[in-house]
Amino acid sequence: MVGGVLVERTVKEVLPALESNREQISKLIEALAQQLQAKGRELSEFRGERHNIRLVGEEDPKAAPRDGPEGGKGGPGGVLVS
């Protein structure tokens, strides 16, 4: 019985299949990790070098430091307050 279910296979039959599955899963994990790293590099290249895309709050490394606490020279910069 395995988990309350009666099975007709022995450990001798099941163990090689489980070991094979474990090896295939570890190879798959390695391949996915490599794909993730490649996509991360591709995304960084796309965002930074090609299209100069920045996230909100992210500083431009090439830009000079901004003046004042608001980050601009003339007030709140288009913020409407009611």
Sequence and secondary structure as in RCSB ss.txt:
>XXXX:A:sequence
MVGGVLVERTVKEVLPALESNREQISKLIEALAQQLQAKGRELSEFRGERHNIRLVGEEDPKAAPRDGPEGGKGG
PGGVLVS
>XXXX:A:secstr
 BTTB  S  HHHHHHHHHHHHHHHHHHHHHHHHHHHHHHHHHHIIIIIIT    TT   TTS   SSTTSSSSS
SSS    
